[in-house]
Amino acid sequence: MDPYLPETMAAERRRDLLAEAARRRLVAVATCCRGSALGRSVSRVRDAWAARSARRGAACCATA
């Protein structure tokens, strides 16, 4: 048996664990910073409503 085999296997295992942890961190960052579908829909409706209200208010004030 190679005397360095356990050390080599342990080093490979550590490298695999570190790579998996890095992947999980990337996934966590990507999912926490991304808005949900419902949040995006609500935001679009809110923005459209605000724009419509602003146009309606501007037209109302322009004719007065």
Secondary structure by P-SEA (a helix, b strand, c coil): cccaaaaaaaaaaaaaaaaaaaaaaaaaaaaaacccaaaaaaaaaaaaaaaaaaaaaaaaaaac
